[in-house]
Amino acid sequence: MTIININISKETLRAVLGLLISIFIIAGCSTDVEDKAIVPIKKTVVSDIEYAVSIDSSGQPRHLFLDIYTPPKISENQIFPVVLFMHGGGYQFGDKDWVKDCCKILADSGFVVANMNYRMGWRETVGCAGDTNTLEQAQYRGAQDANAALRFLDLNAANYNIDPEWIFIGGESAGAAIALNCSYMTDVDMEIKHPGLVARLGKLQNPGYELSNRYKIKGICNKWGCISDSNLITQYNAIPTISFHGTFDPFIPVDTGYFLGCHQVRAFGSVWINRQLQVLNCPSILQIEQGGGHPPKKFTPEITMPKTASFFHQIMAGKAKSAVIIE
């Protein structure tokens, strides 16, 4: 019998034994590793959450609801920035279901989205022959309701995986006007400029839930909307904004004019808002469709919402920039 001598150093032997032990451990634990793999929790939608009860234009209590879209997450405690979003309808009609596609895209982009209904109340008859006082009241109620929804989200941030440090707002048409007015109107402004509205409808922060205003809006999505007062946006409160508008919008002026053609109700549209923010060195993206109406045909949710999500993420990263894009 031939005997073969193999000289193996202690270091080599330790390395070989370590490798064998590792192989056995991996083989023995492979099932456990697979069982503990991270599986993302699916996107969820919770519908018809009551956020306030307020008096409507007929003097009756109105229960106000919102839907909350939560993006896919990797743990129950993961938190996300939140976007409050509002439908259009000229303060006469409309429903949160109108903008559910916008909300789904934003949720897929990493945002909790609160899609809210709000009080209507403009007593319009033919064209602008209705009571314009009720239009101003409807605009004011919309801002009250948006503030109530923001207070609700801030108070319940932990329940809905919301990061209260990153609150954004947006909407379409009248919903965009509410988003803009809510972002800039204060009780001090209203008591000075519109004491009659305050006396009739109460303060901006009062209806519904009596909660403190602790939140700060970090960015706005304005889809063919307007702000009602040119003096509201200043160097002290300017908010980064992304706007979409058509040049032939018959209801809300792309620059300056009147809301729904009512000559008693001024409106300052997307071009004016962008110009004002540029003067104040505040990031603003303006996207215009030449010849576009209300809404502009090219600005579908599939086009506008990914751009909005990207802009909001840039704000969070401190990298938001301004641009004007003409289609």
ROBAPA-84342 format. One record per atom (N, C-alpha, C): residue in three letters; x, z, y. Coordinates in steps of 0.02 Angstrom, whole numbers, plus 50000, padded with zeros to 5 digits. Example, Ala and Ser with C-alpha at 12.3 -4.5 7.8 and 13.67 -1.06 7.14 Angstrom:
ala506605039049716
ala506155039049775
ala506605039049835
ser506425035449888
ser506845035749947
ser506455039450002
END
This chain:
met500435000049940
met500005000050000
met500445000050062
thr500264995750107
thr500654995250169
thr500354999650222
ile500765003650252
ile500525008150306
ile500765005350373
ile500265004550417
ile500425001850484
ile500395007550534
asn500935008750568
asn500955013850619
asn500755011050687
ile500265014150717
ile500045011950784
ile500155017750831
asn500565016850879
asn500705022050928
asn500235021350988
ile499815026250998
ile499335026151054
ile499485032151098
ser499575030851159
ser499715036351205
ser499095040551215
lys499185046751239
lys498615051151253
lys498165048251307
glu498455045051357
glu498045042151412
glu497595036651385
thr497875032351342
thr497475026851314
thr496915029551271
leu497075034751231
leu496565037651188
leu495985040551228
arg496155044051283
arg495635046851325
arg495185041451354
ala495495035851375
ala495105030351404
ala494625027351354
val494875026351291
val494455023451239
val493875028151223
leu494025034551215
leu493495039451200
leu492985039751256
gly493215039551319
gly492755039551376
gly492285033651376
leu492555027751358
leu492145021751356
leu491615022351302
leu491815024751242
leu491345025451187
leu490785030351205
ile490975035951235
ile490465040851255
ile489975037851305
ser490235033951354
ser489795030751404
ser489305025951371
ile489555022151321
ile489115017351286
ile488555021051251
phe488735026651216
phe488225030451181
phe487705033451228
ile487955035951285
ile487485038951334
ile487005033651362
ile487275027751379
ile486845022451406
ile486335020251355
ala486565019451292
ala486105017251239
ala485565022451227
gly485755028851229
gly485275034151215
gly484785035251271
cys484975033451334
cys484545034951392
cys484215028851422
ser484295023051392
ser484035016951423
ser483285017251433
thr482925020151385
thr482205020651392
thr482005025051451
asp482385030751459
asp482235035251514
asp482355031851581
val482895027951586
val483055024551649
val482505019651667
glu482245015951617
glu481715011151630
glu481075014751652
asp480935020551620
asp480335024251637
asp480355026851708
lys480955028251735
lys481025031251800
lys481175026151855
ala481145019751838
ala481275014551888
ala480765014951945
ile480995013452005
ile480555013652063
ile480065007752062
val479425009252062
val478905004152064
val478545004752131
pro478564999752173
pro478235000152238
pro477495001752232
ile477245006052276
ile476525007552278
ile476185001952318
lys475654999252290
lys475344993352319
lys475044994752388
lys474974989252426
lys474634989652491
lys473914992052481
thr473684996252527
thr473004998852521
thr472614997752586
val471954997552581
val471514997152638
val470975002452630
val470915006852679
val470385011852680
val469905009852736
ser469275008752719
ser468805005952768
ser468345011352798
asp468125009952858
asp467605013852892
asp467765021252898
ile468335022652928
ile468535029552944
ile468275031153014
glu467885036353020
glu467615038053086
glu468155041153130
tyr468255038353189
tyr468765041053234
tyr468475044253297
ala467845043053312
ala467535046153371
ala466785045053370
val466445049153409
val465725048153424
val465655048153499
ser465405042653527
ser465355042053600
ser464675039053619
ile464485040153681
ile463845037653705
ile463905030253722
asp463445026153695
asp463485018953707
asp463105017153771
ser463045010553784
ser462755008253847
ser462005009753852
ser461685011253795
ser460975012953797
ser460855020453801
gly461405024353805
gly461355031553811
gly461315035253746
gln461425031653690
gln461375034753624
gln462065036053595
pro462135041253553
pro462785042453520
pro462955036653473
arg463575034453475
arg463805029053433
arg464405031453391
his464335031053325
his464885032753280
his465365026753277
leu465995028053290
leu466495022753293
leu466965023153233
phe467115017353204
phe467495017153142
phe468095012553147
leu468575013853105
leu469155009353098
leu469355008853025
asp469705003453009
asp470005002452943
asp470755003452949
ile471055006352897
ile471785007352898
ile472105003652840
tyr472564999152857
tyr472944995352809
tyr473634998552803
thr473825000552742
thr474485003452731
thr474914998552691
pro475524997152713
pro475944992252678
pro476194994952611
pro476454990552568
pro476764993052506
pro477304998052522
lys477365003352482
lys477855008552495
lys478195010652430
ile478785013752435
ile479155015752376
ile479085023152361
ser478745026852405
ser478615033852392
ser477995035952432
glu477665041152408
glu477055043452442
glu477185045752513
asn477795048152527
asn477955050952593
asn478275045952641
gln478355039752620
gln478665034852664
gln478215033652725
ile478515033252785
ile478125032252846
ile478305025652879
phe477835023052918
phe477895016452949
phe477675016653022
pro477915011853062
pro477615011053129
pro476885008953122
val476495010153174
val475785008653170
val475595003753226
val475114999353211
val474834994753261
val474084995953263
leu473814997453322
leu473094997653333
leu472874990753356
phe472394987653319
phe472204980753334
phe471454980253345
met471254975653392
met470554975153412
met470314967853415
his469714966853392
his469394960253392
his469154958353461
gly468964951953469
gly468674949453531
gly467914949353528
gly467614945853576
gly466894945253577
gly466574946153645
gly466984946353698
gly466714946653766
gly466314952853781
tyr466434958353746
tyr466084964653756
tyr465334964053742
gln465144958753705
gln464444957853688
gln464314958153613
phe464804956053573
phe464724955953501
phe465414955853469
gly465444955753403
gly466084955653368
gly466144961453320
asp466634960853275
asp466734965953224
asp467454965853201
lys467694971553175
lys468384972053153
lys468544967153096
asp468034965053058
asp468164960153005
asp468434953453033
trp468304952153097
trp468534945853127
trp469294945353126
val469654950953128
val470384950653133
val470724953653072
lys470374953853016
lys470674956852956
lys471274952852931
asp471274946252941
asp471854942252920
asp472474944152961
cys472384945353025
cys472944947653067
cys473214954253042
cys472754958753023
cys472964965453001
cys473324965052934
lys473104960752889
lys473434960052824
lys474154957652833
ile474254952852877
ile474924950252888
ile475384955552919
leu475124959352966
leu475524964652996
leu475694970052944
ala475224971652901
ala475354976652848
ala475884974052800
asp475854967652783
asp476364964752739
asp477054964652773
ser477054965252839
ser477684965152877
ser477954972152890
gly477644977252860
gly477924983952865
gly477604988552916
phe476974987152935
phe476634991352983
phe475994994252952
val475855000652967
val475185003052957
val474764999953012
val474164997452995
val473744994153046
val473064997553047
ala472854999453107
ala472185002253117
ala471764996953153
asn471254994553120
asn470824989253145
asn470164992453166
met470034992753231
met469484996853257
met468904992953285
asn468304995653276
asn467724993553315
asn467674997753378
tyr467344995153429
tyr467274998753492
tyr466584997253521
arg466395000853573
arg465734999953603
arg465714993453644
met465144990153641
met465034984053682
met464684986053747
gly464204981953770
gly463804984253825
gly463754979853886
trp464064973753885
trp463964969453943
trp463274966153939
arg462854967353988
arg462174964553989
arg462184957654020
glu462514953053986
glu462564946154011
glu461934942353993
thr461704937954039
thr461114933854024
thr461324926654016
val461384922954071
val461594916054069
val462224915154111
gly462764912954079
gly463394912254115
gly463614918954142
cys463684919454208
cys463864925854238
cys463294928854279
ala462684926954259
ala462104929454296
ala461924936554277
gly462264939254226
gly462114946054206
gly462384951154255
asp462294957354238
asp462504962854281
asp463264963854272
thr463644962054323
thr464374962754317
thr464584970054317
asn464164974454343
asn464324981554338
asn464374983654265
thr463934980954222
thr463964982654152
thr464584979654119
leu464844974154145
leu465474971354118
leu466054976054133
glu466094978554195
glu466624983254212
glu466564989654170
gln465944991854159
gln465844997854118
gln466054996554046
ala465914990554020
ala466114988953952
ala466874988653945
gln467224985853995
gln467954985953994
gln468214993053993
tyr467914997354033
tyr468135004354037
tyr467995007953971
arg467405006853942
arg467255010053877
arg467745007753824
gly467935001353825
gly468414998853777
gly469085002553781
ala469315003753843
ala469935007553852
ala469845014753830
gln469255017753842
gln469125024453818
gln469165024853742
asp468855019853709
asp468845019853636
asp469535018753606
ala469925014453637
ala470605013353612
ala471025019753619
asn470945023253675
asn471295029553683
asn471065034653631
ala470415034853616
ala470165039453565
ala470465037753497
ala470515031253481
ala470805029253417
ala471545031053413
leu471905030253468
leu472615032053469
leu472715039553460
arg472285043453491
arg472335050753482
arg472185052653410
phe471705049353380
phe471535050553310
phe472125048953264
leu472445043253276
leu473015041153235
leu473595045953243
asp473715048153305
asp474255052753318
asp474135059453282
leu473525061953287
leu473355068253255
leu473405067853179
asn473225062053151
asn473195061153078
asn473775056953051
ala474325056853088
ala474895052653068
ala475125054152997
ala475175060552980
ala475415062352913
ala474945060152858
asn474305059752872
asn473815057752821
asn473835050352806
tyr474095046352853
tyr474075039052845
tyr474775035952847
asn475285039852832
asn475975037352827
asn476215034052892
ile476015036952948
ile476175034253014
ile476785037853044
asp477245033953071
asp477785036753112
asp477545036953184
pro477375042853210
pro477075043253278
pro477565041453334
glu478205040553317
glu478675038453368
glu478625030953383
trp478295027253339
trp478265019953347
trp477535017653344
ile477215017453402
ile476515015453407
ile476465009053448
phe476145004053418
phe476044997553451
phe475294996253456
ile475114991353498
ile474404989853509
ile474324982353520
gly473744979653502
gly473634972553513
gly472904970653501
gly472764964253514
gly472084961853503
gly472004954653525
glu471404952153514
glu471234945353533
glu470684945453587
ser470774941153638
ser470264940253689
ser470084946953722
ala469444949053718
ala469254955453748
ala469654961153716
gly469804960453651
gly470214965553617
gly470914965953647
ala471194960253666
ala471854960253699
ala471804963353768
ala471254961953803
ala471144965053869
ala471104972653863
ile470764975053810
ile470724982253799
ile471424985053786
ala471814981453744
ala472494983753728
ala472904984453791
leu472864979453836
leu473254979553898
leu473004985053945
asn472344985353955
asn472074990354001
asn472214997453976
cys472124998453911
cys472255005053882
cys472985007053892
ser473445002153887
ser474155003653891
ser474365005753962
tyr473995003354013
tyr474215004454082
tyr473745008854123
met473105008954107
met472635013054146
met472785020454136
thr472725024354189
thr472765031554184
thr472155034554219
asp472025040954204
asp471465044254237
asp471565044654312
val472195045454333
val472335045754405
val472155039154438
asp472355033454407
asp472195026854434
asp471435026054441
met471085027754388
met470355026654387
met469995031054438
glu470215037154446
glu469885041654494
glu469985039354565
ile470555035954578
ile470695033454646
ile470335026854658
lys470375022154610
lys470135015354620
lys469405014354599
his469185018054547
his468515017054521
his468165023754509
pro468075027754562
pro467765034354553
pro467055033954525
gly466715028454540
gly466025027754514
gly466015027154438
leu466505023454410
leu466545022854338
leu466695029554305
val467165033154335
val467345039654307
val466755044454309
ala466395044354366
ala465815048854373
ala465265047154322
arg465185040654308
arg464665038554262
arg464855039354189
leu465485037754172
leu465685037154102
leu466185042454080
gly466445046454126
gly466935051454108
gly467645048754111
lys468125053054097
lys468825051054100
lys469015046654041
leu469575043154049
leu469825038853995
leu469965042853932
gln470215048853939
gln470435052753882
gln469895057553855
asn469295057453883
asn468805062553865
asn468335061053807
pro468075054853801
pro467545053853752
pro467795054753680
gly467325056253635
gly467515056953565
gly467905063353553
tyr468475062753522
tyr468875068653506
tyr469245071253568
glu469205077653578
glu469535080953635
glu470255082653614
leu470685077853612
leu471365078853589
leu471845077053645
ser472435080053643
ser472935078653695
ser473235071753685
asn473445068753739
asn473765062153738
asn474515063053730
arg474755062953668
arg475465064053655
arg475845057653638
tyr475495052253627
tyr475795046153603
tyr476075041953661
lys476515037253642
lys476775032553691
lys476775025653658
ile476465020853691
ile476435014053665
ile477105010553677
lys477385007653624
lys478055004653628
lys478044997053634
gly477474993853620
gly477444986553624
gly476734984153620
ile476594978153648
ile475914975453652
ile475904968353625
cys475394966653586
cys475244959753566
cys474624957553604
asn474704952653647
asn474164950053690
asn473994942953668
lys473434942153633
lys473214935553611
lys472634933353656
trp472804928853703
trp472354925953752
trp471914931253786
gly472254936653809
gly471914941953845
gly472134942353918
cys471964947853951
cys472134948654022
cys472124956054039
ile472414957554096
ile472374964354124
ile471934963954186
ser471584969454201
ser471064969054253
ser471314970654323
asp471934973154329
asp472174975354395
asp472914973554400
ser473094969754451
ser473784967554460
ser474254973154480
asn473984978854499
asn474404984454520
asn474574989354464
leu474314988054404
leu474404992854350
leu475114992754321
ile475414986754316
ile476074986254285
ile476614987354337
thr477034992454328
thr477554994154376
thr478224995054340
gln478744996054379
gln479404997154350
gln479445003654310
tyr478975008054320
tyr478985014554286
tyr478615014554219
asn478185009454208
asn477785009654147
asn477775003154108
ala478194998254127
ala478194991654095
ala478324992254020
ile477934988553980
ile477974988853907
ile478134981953879
pro478614981253834
pro478764974753804
pro478134971653773
thr478034965153786
thr477414961853768
thr477544954853741
ile477174952953689
ile477164946053665
ile476464943253677
ser476424937353709
ser475784934553729
ser475704927453702
phe475084925653685
phe474904918953664
phe474304916753705
his474314910553730
his473764908253773
his473744900653776
gly473154897953790
gly473064890753800
gly472984889153874
thr473224883453895
thr473194881753967
thr472494880053990
phe472044877953943
phe471364876153962
phe470864881353938
asp471054887653940
asp470604892953919
asp470034893553969
pro469394892553947
pro468844892753995
pro468574899854008
phe468804904753970
phe468514911453976
phe468994916554007
ile469624916253989
ile470124920854017
ile470684916654045
pro470824917154110
pro471314912754141
pro472014913754112
val472374908254104
val473054908754079
val473514912054130
asp473334911454195
asp473734914554248
asp473284919654285
thr472994917754341
thr472544922254377
thr471874919054385
gly471354923154390
gly470674920454398
gly470174925954386
tyr469644924254348
tyr469094928954338
tyr468914929354264
phe468744935454243
phe468554936554173
phe467884933354158
leu467874928754110
leu467284925154089
leu466944921554147
gly467334919854198
gly467064916154255
gly466674920454305
cys466664926954295
cys466274931354340
cys466694932954401
his466484930554459
his466904930854518
his466974937854547
gln466624942654520
gln466714949554543
gln467234953254500
val467454950254444
val467884953754397
val468544949854390
arg469064952154424
arg469704948754423
arg470044949354355
ala470454944354340
ala470824944254277
ala471514941354288
phe472014944454258
phe472704942254264
phe472954940954193
gly473034934354178
gly473164932254110
gly473894932454089
ser474034929054034
ser474684929554001
ser475264927154043
val475174921754081
val475724919254124
val475884924354178
trp475364927154208
trp475484932254260
trp475824938354230
ile475594940654172
ile475894946554140
ile476624945354125
asn476784939454097
asn477474937754082
asn477904937654145
arg477644934654198
arg478014934254261
arg478154941254288
gln477654945654286
gln477754952454310
gln478274956154269
leu478244955554204
leu478724959054161
leu479434956354170
gln479484949754182
gln480144946854194
gln480454949654258
val480044950354310
val480294953354373
val480544960354361
leu480234963954316
leu480414970854302
leu480934971554247
asn481214965854224
asn481724965754172
asn481494969154107
cys480854968154091
cys480564970854030
cys480484965053980
pro480684965853917
pro480624960353869
pro479914957653864
ser479854951053868
ser479204947753865
ser479274940953833
ile478874939653782
ile478854932953752
ile478174929853768
leu478184923953796
leu477584920253813
leu477574913753775
gln477054912753735
gln476984906453698
gln476344903053721
ile476424896953746
ile475874893153777
ile475724886953736
glu475074885653726
glu474864879253697
glu474584874853752
gln474914869353765
gln474684864553816
gln474004861753795
gly473504862653838
gly472834860253823
gly472444864753777
gly472734870353758
gly472394874953712
gly471804878453744
gly471284879553704
gly470684882853729
gly470664890153712
his470074892553691
his469984899753678
his469614900553612
pro469984901953558
pro470714902853554
pro471074896253549
pro471724896053563
pro472114889953553
pro472144888353478
lys472014882053459
lys471964880253389
lys472604881453350
lys473174880453383
lys473814881153347
lys473984888553332
phe473694893053369
phe473904900053363
phe473474903853312
thr473544901753249
thr473204905053194
thr473544911753178
pro473214916053140
pro473554922253119
pro474214921053083
glu474244915653044
glu474854914053007
glu475434912353053
ile475284910153114
ile475804908553163
ile475944914653208
thr475434917753233
thr475524922953284
thr475754929653256
met475514931553198
met475654938353175
met476364939253148
pro476654934553112
pro477364935353094
pro477814935753156
lys477644931853208
lys478044932153270
lys477954938953304
thr477334941553302
thr477204948153331
thr477594953553292
ala477564953253226
ala477914958153185
ala478664957953199
ser478944951953205
ser479654951153219
ser479834954153287
phe479414952953337
phe479534955653404
phe479504963253403
phe479014966053368
phe478964973353364
phe479574976453328
his479794973153276
his480394975653241
his481014975253287
gln481044970053328
gln481604969453375
gln481574975053427
ile480974976853448
ile480914982553495
ile481184988853462
met481014989953399
met481244995953364
met482004996053357
ala482294990153350
ala483014989653343
ala483384989453409
gly483004989553465
gly483314989053531
gly483594982253547
lys483324977053516
lys483584970253524
lys483074965253550
ala482514967653577
ala481994963153602
ala482234959253662
lys482094952753663
lys482284948353718
lys481684944453743
ser481764941153800
ser481214937353830
ser481294929953813
ala480724926553812
ala480724919353800
ala480054916353821
val480064910053841
val479464906253855
val479474900153810
ile478944899253770
ile478904893753723
ile478274889853738
ile478344883353750
ile477774879053766
ile477684874053709
glu477094874153679
glu476944869653623
glu476684862953649
END
